[in-house]
C-alpha cells in the first residue's frame, strides 16, 4: 500500500514538472518612475463679480452648489438708484404736462393759421416749443432707462457652469464694482503636480503618467493612466508645475491630493513573470531551472511582469507554472 502511494506521488511530481515552463530573465531598460504628490484643481476657475456698487441684499448659493451658466447667484442693490428713479419719474410727469400743453398750443396755432387769423411766425413758434418739449421728454426717458439698466446690473450672474468654491461676501455687506461675489470651478478638473527641477527636462506635454490611490495613501492599488496636458515654463521654488488630464476626477474634492508617478528617464532592471514569484512565510522566492530556490526582493509590477530588485542575475532561467 505504501509502495503504491509513493508511485502516485512520483507520478504527480513528474506531471507537475512536465507542465512547468522556463523563462530566461534579462536586464532591460525601463521607464524610471518617480512618485510625486499632485492636487486636484479646476482647469479654469471662474469669478462672479459685482457690476455695480451697493449692498448685497440676497445670496442664492452656498459653497458646493452646482450652477448653470447665467444663473443668478446674488443681488446687489444701490439705494441711490432708487431715489434717482423716483426723481426722474417726477420730472418725466412734469415734462409730459409741458409736452401736452405745447401740443395743444401747436394745434390751436395750426387751426388759426388755416383760418387766416394768425401769422406763420406764431405757428413756427408753437411748433418749435412742441419739438423742444418732446425732445426733453425723450431725454428724461433715456436717463430713466440708464438707471433701470444700472439697477438690473445688480443681479450677479454666473459666468459659466461649475461648482461654487468660495463666497467671500455675506448679506448686508457693502461691495464695490468689480468685487468678487463667488468663485466657481469648472466641471473639468486636472491634476496639478510639482516636479523637482532636476527632473523637469524629462517631462513633455503628452507624456504618460500613472495615478495611484486618492489622498495620501501609499498602497499598491490599481493605477489610472493620464496624460501631461501642459508643462508651465516658469519654475517656482525650484519646482516645475505641470497639469495632467485624468478621467474620473469629478468626484474628487478641489485641492485633494493624489500620488502620481511620472517618467524621469530610463534605468536598467530585471523583469520576471509574476507567476514565477511565490511567497512563503512572508518572503518572496523564485525557483531556478535547476530547482534551486532563491530569495528575491520585488519592486513594481509592469503588466504580467514584476521587477526583481535583488536575487537574480541577467541570464538566469526561472521556472513558471
TILO-240993 format. One record per residue: residue in one letter; x, y, z of N, C-alpha, C in turn. Coordinates in steps of 0.1 Angstrom, whole numbers, padded with zeros to 4 digits, always signed. Example, Ala and Ser with C-alpha at 12.3 -4.5 7.8 and 13.67 -1.06 7.14 Angstrom:
residues 2
A+0132-0057+0078+0123-0045+0078+0132-0033+0078 S+0128-0022+0071+0137-0011+0071+0129+0000+0079 
end
This chain:
residues 321
X+0008-0012+0000+0000+0000+0000+0009+0012+0000 X+0019+0013+0008+0028+0024+0009+0035+0026-0004 X+0039+0014-0011+0046+0015-0023+0038+0021-0034 X+0025+0018-0035+0016+0023-0045+0014+0039-0042 X+0013+0043-0030+0012+0057-0027+0024+0065-0032 X+0036+0059-0030+0048+0065-0034+0048+0067-0049 X+0043+0056-0057+0043+0057-0071+0033+0068-0076 X+0022+0070-0069+0012+0081-0072+0019+0094-0070 X+0026+0096-0059+0032+0109-0056+0043+0112-0066 X+0050+0102-0070+0061+0104-0080+0055+0108-0093 X+0043+0102-0097+0037+0105-0110+0032+0119-0109 X+0026+0123-0098+0021+0137-0097+0033+0147-0098 X+0044+0144-0092+0055+0153-0092+0061+0154-0106 X+0061+0143-0113+0066+0143-0127+0057+0151-0136 X+0043+0150-0134+0034+0157-0142+0035+0172-0139 X+0037+0176-0126+0039+0190-0123+0051+0195-0130 X+0063+0188-0130+0075+0192-0136+0073+0193-0151 X+0065+0184-0156+0063+0185-0171+0056+0197-0176 X+0046+0201-0167+0038+0213-0171+0045+0226-0168 X+0056+0225-0160+0062+0238-0157+0071+0242-0169 X+0072+0256-0170+0080+0261-0181+0092+0269-0175 X+0100+0273-0184+0112+0281-0180+0113+0294-0188 X+0117+0304-0181+0118+0317-0187+0132+0323-0183 X+0139+0328-0193+0152+0334-0190+0150+0349-0188 X+0155+0354-0177+0153+0368-0174+0166+0376-0179 X+0163+0388-0183+0174+0397-0188+0173+0411-0183 X+0184+0418-0183+0183+0432-0179+0178+0440-0191 X+0168+0448-0188+0161+0456-0199+0159+0470-0194 X+0159+0480-0203+0157+0494-0199+0142+0496-0196 X+0139+0503-0185+0126+0506-0180+0125+0521-0178 X+0112+0526-0179+0110+0540-0175+0112+0541-0160 X+0120+0551-0157+0122+0554-0142+0111+0562-0137 X+0102+0556-0129+0090+0563-0124+0093+0569-0110 X+0091+0582-0109+0092+0588-0096+0078+0592-0091 X+0076+0591-0078+0063+0594-0072+0063+0608-0067 X+0053+0616-0071+0052+0629-0066+0037+0631-0062 X+0034+0641-0054+0020+0643-0049+0015+0655-0057 X+0003+0652-0063-0004+0662-0071-0017+0666-0064 X-0022+0677-0067-0035+0682-0062-0045+0684-0073 X-0058+0681-0070-0069+0683-0079-0072+0698-0080 X-0072+0703-0092-0075+0717-0095-0085+0718-0106 X-0093+0728-0106-0102+0730-0118-0093+0735-0130 X-0096+0731-0142-0089+0735-0154-0090+0750-0155 X-0101+0756-0152-0103+0770-0152-0112+0774-0140 X-0108+0785-0133-0115+0790-0122-0122+0803-0126 X-0136+0803-0124-0144+0814-0128-0147+0823-0116 X-0149+0836-0119-0152+0845-0108-0164+0853-0112 X-0174+0853-0103-0186+0861-0104-0184+0874-0096 X-0185+0885-0104-0182+0898-0098-0194+0907-0098 X-0194+0917-0088-0204+0927-0088-0202+0937-0099 X-0212+0941-0106-0211+0951-0117-0214+0965-0112 X-0220+0966-0101-0223+0979-0095-0219+0979-0080 X-0217+0991-0075-0215+0992-0060-0228+0992-0053 X-0229+0987-0041-0241+0987-0033-0240+0977-0022 X-0252+0973-0017-0253+0964-0006-0259+0950-0011 X-0252+0939-0007-0257+0926-0010-0270+0923-0003 X-0281+0922-0010-0294+0920-0004-0298+0906-0004 X-0292+0897-0012-0296+0883-0012-0284+0875-0018 X-0282+0863-0012-0273+0853-0018-0281+0840-0021 X-0281+0836-0033-0289+0824-0037-0281+0812-0039 X-0269+0811-0034-0260+0800-0035-0253+0797-0022 X-0247+0786-0021-0238+0782-0009-0227+0774-0015 X-0216+0773-0007-0205+0765-0011-0208+0751-0015 X-0203+0746-0026-0206+0733-0031-0217+0732-0041 X-0226+0742-0042-0237+0742-0052-0231+0741-0066 X-0239+0734-0074-0236+0734-0089-0246+0744-0096 X-0240+0753-0104-0249+0763-0110-0246+0762-0125 X-0256+0767-0133-0255+0768-0147-0250+0781-0151 X-0246+0782-0164-0242+0795-0169-0253+0805-0170 X-0251+0817-0165-0261+0827-0165-0270+0827-0153 X-0269+0817-0144-0278+0817-0132-0275+0828-0123 X-0285+0833-0116-0283+0844-0107-0278+0839-0094 X-0267+0844-0089-0261+0839-0077-0263+0849-0065 X-0265+0862-0068-0266+0872-0058-0273+0884-0064 X-0278+0893-0055-0284+0906-0059-0277+0917-0051 X-0272+0927-0058-0266+0939-0052-0275+0951-0055 X-0280+0958-0044-0289+0969-0046-0282+0982-0041 X-0284+0993-0049-0279+1006-0046-0291+1015-0043 X-0293+1020-0030-0304+1028-0027-0305+1041-0034 X-0293+1046-0038-0293+1059-0046-0300+1057-0059 X-0299+1046-0065-0305+1044-0078-0320+1045-0077 X-0326+1040-0065-0340+1040-0063-0344+1055-0061 X-0337+1063-0054-0340+1077-0052-0339+1084-0066 X-0329+1081-0074-0328+1088-0087-0340+1084-0096 X-0344+1071-0095-0356+1067-0102-0368+1075-0098 X-0370+1077-0086-0382+1085-0081-0381+1099-0086 X-0369+1105-0085-0368+1119-0090-0370+1120-0105 X-0366+1110-0113-0368+1110-0127-0383+1108-0131 X-0390+1100-0123-0404+1098-0125-0411+1111-0124 X-0408+1119-0113-0415+1132-0111-0412+1142-0123 X-0399+1142-0127-0395+1151-0138-0402+1147-0151 X-0403+1134-0153-0410+1129-0165-0424+1133-0166 X-0431+1132-0154-0445+1136-0154-0447+1151-0156 X-0438+1159-0151-0438+1173-0153-0436+1176-0168 X-0426+1170-0174-0423+1172-0188-0434+1167-0197 X-0441+1157-0193-0452+1152-0201-0464+1163-0201 X-0466+1169-0189-0475+1180-0189-0471+1192-0198 X-0459+1195-0198-0454+1206-0207-0456+1202-0221 X-0453+1189-0224-0454+1185-0238-0469+1186-0242 X-0478+1181-0233-0492+1182-0237-0497+1196-0239 X-0492+1206-0231-0496+1220-0233-0490+1225-0246 X-0478+1221-0249-0472+1226-0262-0479+1220-0274 X-0484+1208-0272-0491+1201-0283-0504+1208-0285 X-0511+1212-0274-0524+1219-0276-0522+1233-0282 X-0511+1240-0278-0508+1253-0284-0505+1252-0299 X-0498+1241-0302-0495+1239-0317-0507+1236-0325 X-0516+1228-0320-0528+1225-0327-0537+1238-0328 X-0537+1246-0318-0545+1259-0319-0539+1268-0329 X-0525+1270-0329-0519+1278-0339-0521+1273-0353 X-0521+1260-0354-0523+1254-0368-0537+1257-0373 X-0547+1256-0364-0560+1259-0368-0562+1274-0371 X-0556+1283-0363-0557+1297-0366-0551+1301-0379 X-0539+1294-0382-0532+1297-0395-0541+1292-0406 X-0548+1282-0404-0556+1276-0415-0568+1286-0418 X-0573+1292-0407-0584+1302-0409-0579+1316-0414 X-0566+1318-0413-0561+1331-0418-0561+1342-0407 X-0563+1338-0395-0564+1348-0384-0551+1348-0376 X-0540+1341-0380-0528+1340-0373-0516+1341-0383 X-0504+1344-0378-0493+1345-0387-0485+1332-0387 X-0476+1331-0397-0467+1320-0398-0457+1320-0387 X-0453+1331-0382-0443+1332-0371-0449+1326-0359 X-0461+1328-0355-0467+1322-0343-0468+1307-0345 X-0471+1303-0357-0472+1288-0359-0459+1282-0357 X-0448+1288-0363-0435+1282-0361-0430+1282-0347 X-0434+1293-0339-0430+1293-0325-0437+1281-0318 X-0449+1279-0320-0457+1268-0314-0451+1254-0318 X-0447+1253-0330-0441+1240-0335-0428+1238-0328 X-0420+1248-0327-0407+1247-0320-0408+1244-0306 X-0418+1250-0299-0420+1247-0285-0424+1232-0283 X-0432+1227-0292-0436+1213-0291-0424+1203-0294 X-0416+1207-0303-0404+1198-0306-0395+1198-0294 X-0393+1210-0288-0384+1211-0276-0390+1202-0264 X-0403+1203-0262-0409+1196-0251-0408+1181-0254 X-0410+1176-0266-0409+1162-0269-0394+1157-0268 X-0385+1165-0272-0371+1161-0270-0366+1160-0256 X-0371+1170-0248-0368+1169-0234-0374+1157-0227 X-0386+1154-0231-0393+1142-0225-0385+1129-0229 X-0381+1129-0242-0373+1117-0247-0360+1116-0239 X-0353+1127-0236-0341+1127-0229-0342+1122-0215 X-0353+1126-0208-0356+1121-0195-0359+1106-0195 X-0366+1102-0204-0369+1087-0205-0357+1079-0208 X-0347+1085-0216-0334+1078-0218-0326+1077-0205 X-0327+1088-0197-0320+1088-0184-0326+1077-0175 X-0339+1076-0176-0346+1066-0167-0341+1052-0172 X-0340+1050-0185-0336+1036-0190-0322+1033-0185 X-0313+1043-0184-0299+1041-0179-0300+1037-0165 X-0308+1043-0157-0309+1040-0142-0315+1026-0141 X-0325+1023-0149-0331+1009-0148-0320+0998-0152 X-0312+1001-0162-0301+0992-0166-0291+0990-0155 X-0288+1001-0148-0278+1000-0137-0284+0992-0126 X-0297+0994-0123-0303+0986-0112-0304+0971-0116 X-0306+0968-0129-0307+0954-0134-0293+0948-0133 X-0282+0956-0134-0269+0950-0133-0266+0946-0119 X-0274+0949-0109-0272+0945-0096-0274+0930-0094 X-0280+0924-0104-0282+0909-0104-0268+0903-0109 X-0262+0896-0100-0249+0890-0103-0251+0876-0109 X-0246+0874-0121-0248+0862-0129-0236+0853-0128 X-0238+0840-0129-0227+0831-0130-0220+0832-0144 X-0207+0834-0145-0201+0835-0158-0200+0822-0166 X-0203+0811-0160-0203+0798-0167-0207+0787-0158 X-0209+0775-0163-0213+0763-0154-0202+0759-0145 X-0205+0754-0133-0195+0750-0124-0200+0748-0110 X-0190+0746-0101-0194+0743-0087-0188+0755-0079 X-0196+0760-0069-0192+0771-0061-0181+0766-0051 X-0170+0774-0052-0159+0771-0042-0160+0780-0030 X-0160+0793-0032-0160+0802-0021-0169+0813-0023 X-0175+0819-0012-0183+0831-0013-0178+0840-0002 X-0169+0850-0007-0163+0859+0003-0172+0870+0008 X-0184+0870+0005-0193+0881+0009-0205+0875+0017 X-0212+0884+0024-0224+0880+0031-0235+0890+0029 X-0248+0886+0032-0259+0895+0030-0257+0907+0040 X-0259+0919+0034-0258+0931+0041-0244+0938+0040 X-0235+0931+0033-0222+0937+0032-0222+0947+0020 X-0214+0958+0021-0213+0968+0010-0201+0963+0001 X-0204+0963-0012-0194+0959-0021-0192+0970-0031 X-0180+0969-0037-0176+0979-0048-0178+0972-0062 X-0179+0981-0072-0179+0975-0086-0167+0966-0088 X-0168+0954-0094-0157+0945-0097-0153+0936-0085 X-0159+0938-0074-0156+0930-0062-0161+0915-0064 X-0153+0905-0059-0157+0891-0061-0169+0888-0052 X-0179+0882-0058-0190+0877-0051-0189+0862-0048 X-0184+0854-0058-0182+0840-0057-0172+0835-0067 X-0165+0824-0063-0156+0818-0072-0161+0804-0075 X-0160+0800-0088-0165+0788-0093-0154+0779-0099 X-0156+0766-0098-0147+0757-0105-0154+0750-0116 X-0148+0751-0128-0155+0744-0140-0156+0729-0137 X-0165+0723-0145-0166+0708-0143-0154+0700-0147 X-0145+0706-0155-0134+0699-0160-0122+0701-0150 X-0117+0690-0144-0107+0690-0134-0094+0684-0139 X-0083+0689-0134-0070+0683-0138-0062+0681-0125 X-0051+0673-0126-0042+0671-0115-0030+0681-0118 X-0027+0689-0108-0016+0698-0109-0004+0693-0100 X+0007+0690-0106+0018+0684-0099+0030+0693-0099 X+0039+0691-0090+0051+0699-0089+0063+0689-0089 X+0071+0691-0100+0082+0682-0102+0095+0689-0099 X+0105+0682-0092+0118+0688-0089+0125+0692-0102 X+0132+0703-0101+0138+0709-0112+0147+0700-0120 X+0154+0691-0113+0164+0682-0119+0157+0672-0128 X+0144+0669-0126+0136+0660-0135+0128+0667-0146 X+0129+0680-0146+0120+0688-0155+0123+0685-0170 X+0135+0683-0173+0139+0681-0187+0133+0668-0193 X+0129+0659-0184+0124+0646-0190+0109+0647-0193 X+0102+0657-0188+0087+0658-0190+0084+0666-0201 X+0074+0661-0210+0069+0668-0221+0054+0667-0222 X+0047+0676-0228+0033+0675-0230+0030+0663-0238 X+0020+0655-0233+0016+0643-0240+0022+0630-0233 X+0032+0632-0224+0038+0620-0217+0027+0613-0209 X+0029+0600-0208+0020+0592-0200+0025+0592-0185 X+0015+0593-0176+0018+0592-0162+0008+0582-0156 X+0011+0578-0144+0003+0568-0137-0002+0575-0124 X-0015+0573-0121-0021+0579-0109-0024+0568-0099 X-0019+0570-0087-0022+0560-0077-0035+0563-0069 X-0036+0558-0057-0048+0560-0049-0049+0575-0045 X-0062+0578-0044-0065+0592-0040-0061+0594-0025 X-0059+0607-0022-0054+0610-0008-0039+0608-0007 X-0035+0606+0005-0020+0604+0007-0017+0589+0009 X-0026+0580+0006-0024+0566+0007-0012+0562-0002 X-0004+0552+0003+0007+0547-0005+0005+0532-0008 X-0007+0527-0007-0010+0514-0010-0008+0511-0025 X-0006+0498-0028-0003+0494-0042-0016+0491-0049 X-0025+0500-0049-0038+0498-0056-0037+0499-0071 X-0048+0497-0078-0048+0499-0092-0046+0513-0096 X-0038+0515-0106-0034+0528-0111-0042+0533-0123 X-0045+0545-0124-0051+0551-0136-0040+0557-0145 X-0044+0559-0157-0034+0565-0166-0039+0579-0170 X-0030+0588-0171-0032+0601-0175-0022+0606-0185 X-0024+0618-0191-0015+0624-0200-0012+0638-0195 X+0001+0642-0197+0005+0656-0193-0002+0665-0203 X-0009+0675-0198-0016+0685-0206-0007+0696-0210 X+0000+0702-0200+0009+0713-0202+0019+0713-0192 X+0031+0717-0196+0042+0720-0187+0045+0735-0187 X+0043+0741-0175+0045+0755-0175+0059+0759-0175 X+0063+0770-0183+0077+0773-0185+0084+0780-0173 X+0076+0784-0163+0082+0791-0151+0084+0781-0140 X+0096+0782-0134+0100+0774-0123+0097+0782-0110 X+0089+0776-0101+0085+0782-0089+0091+0774-0077 X+0100+0781-0069+0105+0774-0057+0114+0762-0061 X+0120+0762-0072+0128+0750-0076+0120+0739-0081 X+0108+0741-0085+0099+0731-0090+0092+0735-0102 X+0090+0725-0111+0083+0728-0124+0068+0723-0122 X+0059+0732-0126+0045+0729-0125+0040+0723-0138 X+0032+0713-0137+0026+0706-0149+0011+0702-0145 X+0003+0702-0156-0011+0698-0154-0013+0684-0162 X-0021+0675-0155-0023+0662-0161-0038+0660-0163 X-0042+0655-0174-0056+0652-0177-0058+0638-0173 X-0069+0636-0164-0072+0622-0160-0088+0621-0160 X-0093+0610-0164-0107+0608-0164-0112+0604-0150 X-0124+0608-0146-0129+0604-0133-0125+0612-0122 X-0122+0625-0124-0118+0634-0113-0130+0642-0108 X-0142+0640-0114-0153+0648-0110-0158+0645-0096 X-0155+0633-0090-0159+0630-0077-0148+0634-0066 X-0138+0640-0070-0127+0644-0061-0131+0658-0055 X-0125+0661-0044-0126+0674-0038-0115+0683-0045 X-0118+0696-0047-0108+0705-0052-0098+0707-0041 X-0085+0705-0045-0074+0705-0035-0070+0692-0029 X-0078+0681-0032-0075+0668-0028-0062+0663-0034 X-0054+0656-0027-0041+0651-0033-0042+0637-0037 X-0033+0634-0047-0032+0620-0052-0018+0618-0055 X-0013+0605-0055+0001+0602-0058+0002+0599-0073 X+0011+0606-0079+0013+0605-0094+0027+0600-0096 X+0028+0591-0106+0041+0585-0109+0045+0590-0123 X+0056+0597-0124+0060+0603-0137+0073+0597-0141 X+0076+0597-0154+0088+0592-0160+0099+0603-0159 X+0110+0599-0153+0121+0608-0152+0134+0602-0159 X+0132+0595-0169+0144+0589-0176+0142+0574-0177 X+0154+0567-0180+0154+0553-0182+0164+0547-0172 X+0161+0534-0168+0170+0527-0159+0170+0512-0163 X+0180+0505-0160+0181+0491-0163+0175+0483-0151 X+0167+0472-0154+0161+0464-0144+0159+0450-0149 X+0157+0441-0140+0154+0427-0144+0139+0425-0142 X+0132+0420-0152+0118+0416-0151+0116+0401-0152 X+0108+0397-0143+0104+0382-0143+0089+0381-0143 X+0084+0370-0148+0070+0367-0148+0064+0367-0134 X+0053+0373-0132+0047+0374-0119+0044+0359-0114 X+0041+0350-0123+0038+0337-0119+0050+0329-0114 X+0062+0334-0117+0074+0328-0112+0077+0331-0098 X+0071+0341-0092+0074+0346-0078+0063+0340-0069 X+0067+0334-0059+0057+0329-0049+0062+0333-0035 X+0053+0333-0026+0056+0338-0012+0054+0327-0002 X+0064+0326+0007+0063+0317+0018+0068+0323+0031 X+0060+0323+0041+0064+0329+0054+0068+0344+0053 X+0061+0351+0044+0064+0365+0042+0076+0368+0034 X+0082+0358+0027+0094+0360+0019+0091+0356+0005 X+0096+0364-0005+0094+0360-0019+0105+0351-0024 X+0101+0341-0031+0110+0331-0037+0108+0330-0052 X+0119+0325-0058+0119+0322-0073+0126+0309-0074 X+0121+0299-0081+0127+0286-0084+0135+0287-0097 X+0148+0284-0097+0156+0284-0109+0153+0271-0117 X+0159+0270-0128+0157+0258-0137+0163+0246-0130 X+0173+0247-0122+0179+0236-0115+0172+0232-0102 X+0160+0238-0100+0152+0235-0088+0157+0242-0076 X+0167+0250-0077+0172+0258-0065+0162+0270-0063 X+0159+0272-0050+0151+0283-0046+0159+0295-0042 X+0155+0306-0047+0163+0319-0045+0154+0329-0039 X+0158+0336-0028+0151+0346-0022+0153+0359-0030 X+0142+0365-0034+0143+0377-0042+0135+0389-0035 X+0140+0401-0039+0133+0413-0035+0126+0419-0047 X+0113+0421-0046+0105+0425-0057+0102+0440-0057 X+0099+0446-0068+0096+0460-0069+0082+0462-0076 X+0081+0472-0085+0069+0475-0091+0064+0464-0101 X+0051+0463-0103+0045+0454-0113+0044+0461-0126 X+0047+0455-0137+0046+0460-0150+0038+0450-0159 X+0025+0451-0158+0016+0442-0165+0017+0428-0160 X+0022+0418-0167+0023+0405-0163+0037+0402-0157 X+0046+0412-0157+0059+0410-0152+0061+0418-0139 X+0071+0414-0131+0074+0421-0119+0089+0424-0118 X+0092+0435-0113+0106+0439-0112+0113+0432-0101 X+0125+0426-0104+0133+0419-0094+0145+0429-0090 X+0145+0433-0078+0155+0442-0073+0168+0435-0069 X+0167+0423-0064+0178+0415-0060+0175+0401-0059 X+0185+0392-0061+0183+0378-0060+0185+0371-0074 X+0183+0378-0085+0185+0372-0098+0196+0380-0106 X+0201+0373-0116+0211+0379-0124+0207+0378-0139 X+0213+0386-0147+0210+0386-0161+0213+0372-0167 X+0203+0366-0174+0205+0353-0180+0200+0341-0171 X+0196+0344-0159+0191+0333-0151+0178+0327-0157 X+0176+0314-0156+0164+0307-0161+0155+0304-0148 X+0143+0309-0148+0134+0306-0137+0122+0298-0142 X+0117+0290-0133+0105+0282-0136+0092+0289-0134 X+0083+0287-0143+0070+0293-0143+0060+0282-0144 X+0049+0282-0136+0039+0272-0137+0032+0272-0151 
end
